[in-house]
Amino acid sequence: MSQAAEVTDSQWETAVLQSDVPVFVDFWAEWCAPCRAMSPYVDKLAGEYGPKVKVMKINTSDNSEVPARYGITAIPTFLVIKGGQVVKQLVGSQSYANLKAAVDGAL
């Protein structure tokens, strides 16, 4: 079970854009091997940052509206959103240090 919360197209506005803390979003799909490989890092972020940052995952196979709105064409893609705005975007497999640095930049 992932420590990151699942978010859907219909929950995006409330859960992500209206969040009072920065949100780290993992755009992924079940069939994507690199996405599955990144999952432990995403869970580690969720555990490490606790209430200071929301760590969320959106399944691009089940939710097409939000990925289309943000121009997500490759997965995994990671967005850091603060105050409803994208402040950082990372595409492809990343080191944990890169993910952590992206989050730290929004705090």
VENMO-V913876 format. One record per pair of residues at least 6 apart in sequence whose ideal C-beta (glycine too) atoms are under 6 Angstrom apart, sorted by the first residue. I is the first residue (numbers start at 1). J is the second residue. Records with the same first field share a line. If there is no record, write none. Layout:
I: J, J
//
This chain:
2: 43
3: 43, 46, 47
4: 42, 46, 55, 56, 57
5: 56
6: 57
7: 15, 56, 58
8: 63
9: 63, 65, 66
12: 66
16: 23, 81
17: 84
19: 54
21: 53, 54
22: 53, 82, 106
23: 54, 81
24: 53, 55, 80, 103
25: 56, 79
26: 42, 57, 78
27: 58, 60, 67, 72, 75, 77
28: 35, 57, 75, 76
29: 60, 61, 75
32: 75
34: 76, 93
35: 75, 76
38: 76
41: 96, 99
45: 55, 99
46: 55
53: 103
58: 66
60: 67, 75
74: 91
77: 91
78: 90
79: 86, 89
80: 87, 88, 102, 106
82: 106
87: 106
88: 102
90: 102
//
